[in-house]
């Protein structure tokens, strides 16, 4: 008997997934770290590797970073320790965590609804705009998404299969979540699970099929040692992290206690608009489809085991939770992405439309095409689409500065990409005395300054340095200045650099 050939859409879906991985890896290797968020997290990981301190995260060499737990930083630092300090190594953990999320989600879809639904689910999840972007970005959200997915996947498998192994993995997920993002990981998973248990009256299976005593001990063994060590090394961490980052940030849109940036005040409910964009192109496809199928929806949504309700609650509860907050950013919808993919795939399969899979690969390819165009733009016109100091740092390194030479940015904000690419040597300041001191040491130093701010430099400093390069960075032009040779012990009164008009 001849083997049955795979349907065409499945083969096309495989090629689209392969294209997504190739494009994502290319973008991870070619696009420089951009300020502020991604470069900051990469630099925190680089500092961890440099200092050998795997307990305390450092925002600067003397300033602990209390805003996030260590899991993402540990992984980026470890990968840079193996593969070198570069963008690709720092970003690889996010990709692997995202692949892990896809694998868990696919296992859930395959066990409950079959291989076609699993493949459709993988395609929807992997090609969604936010998922694809975050899958190669240095940030904490891929780790949060993975931990929430592990909790929710393990819960369903534990109850459906009466599996003790999945029961323990449920608690492993909670421990990982505490190290990935903190208590919010448990909250985001507990809300849909708890409501599902209430609606479906699953209290008895909840207690029977989850090893609560041993599991909670396992969760504490995974997460508690780091929390205790972190508080011991830098007292005050727990109060800031729990009360500040979790309570005040959630309740107060204008929270003033942020040590490392500022609150992102947004209208309540803004998370829904962010999510529509995050789910592109699938959100645009699903909304019209739901409208066309509105008469069939009651029949499509009937099931005996509560599976569709579980996927729907996974999708919606994160959005309802963050609708209560007026202080959110676009990645906050990431934990619900696997739930949406499961919901989409299940409804798609139940609709059983003629040639139902033909359009899935084409939609999935949209993200790959957009990402390919964005990567080309970063390679061909990096100054027009990104905000990174990599090109300036490469020019500075080409000068072969001495180990004691300084590179100072005249800047009120820190340029984390400059710190990363210079291995921590680039520093930022607007202290005139610090810049004037460069004229009185025995090394040849360098200054980076926005062309619009050259006139703010002390006159002696402008006289003692010459421009050796300028680098457009979006709307800004950054000048690289080199100290005249040989270094002076006192700056002569020569004509200073003029600010360009």
Protein Blocks (a to p, Z undefined) as FASTA:
>chain_A
ZZddddfklmmmmmmmmmmmmmmmmmmmmmccddfklmmmmmmmmmmmmnopakbccfbl
klccfkbcfklmmmmmmmmmmnopafklmmmmmmmmmmmmmmmmmmmmmmmnojklmmmm
mmmmmmpmklmmmmmcccfklmmmmmmmmmmmmmmmmmmnopaklmmmmmmmmmmmmmmn
ojklmmmmmmmmmmmmmmnopmlmmmmmpcfklmmmmmmmmmmmmmmmmmmmmghklmmm
mmmmmmmmmmmmklckbfkbccddddehklmmmmmmmmpcklmmmmmmmmmmmmmmmmmm
gcfkommmmmmmmmmmmmmmmmmpccdcfklmmmmmmmmmmmmmmmmmmnopghklmmmm
mmmmmmmmmmmmmmmmmmmmmmlmpccfklmmmmmmmnopafkbccddddfbdcfklmmm
nnomaccdfbfklmmmmmmmcbdcdddddfklmmmpcfklmmmpccfbdcdehjbccddd
dddddddfbdcddddddddZZ
